[in-house]
């Protein structure tokens, strides 16, 4: 069931018979609007809980998001656990659920204490690298392997045009 909120008030409840198809150009935008509310509630929690966000250029960074690709960031294991549990709780209030098999932890080389975090009583796997928006992120912060990978991919694509360029 759904309702629509307008300036004049709220509509009557009506059944939802169809959702947005996966791959629809609206999917990522609608999901972003939906998750923005969750992250605002998480932000509000952050005023009361110590998420230990990192600071870059004077801005606190607790998460990176694009559509359904989200990375949570904290300087401490406790801070990461607080923000993770806040995201989990506020998501579940809106019938969105974190998938423990798709949720990973990566501690940077500076962190010697890799936290053991749980989602739905399942321990999250610790990884050395992860892919975010198509880019490989490494725990040591080095980007040279990612640059090499992208150059190799670009070279492979350009080599396909060699016949075209040879007249």
Secondary structure as GFF3:
##gff-version 3
##sequence-region A 1 167
A	DSSP	beta_strand	5	6	.	.	.	ID=ss1
A	DSSP	beta_strand	9	10	.	.	.	ID=ss2
A	DSSP	alpha_helix	27	46	.	.	.	ID=ss3
A	DSSP	beta_strand	54	56	.	.	.	ID=ss4
A	DSSP	beta_strand	59	61	.	.	.	ID=ss5
A	DSSP	beta_strand	63	66	.	.	.	ID=ss6
A	DSSP	beta_strand	69	72	.	.	.	ID=ss7
A	DSSP	alpha_helix	77	93	.	.	.	ID=ss8
A	DSSP	three_ten_helix	100	102	.	.	.	ID=ss9
A	DSSP	beta_strand	104	105	.	.	.	ID=ss10
A	DSSP	beta_strand	118	119	.	.	.	ID=ss11
A	DSSP	beta_strand	122	123	.	.	.	ID=ss12
A	DSSP	beta_strand	125	126	.	.	.	ID=ss13
A	DSSP	beta_strand	129	132	.	.	.	ID=ss14
A	DSSP	beta_strand	135	138	.	.	.	ID=ss15
A	DSSP	alpha_helix	144	159	.	.	.	ID=ss16
A	DSSP	alpha_helix	162	165	.	.	.	ID=ss17
###
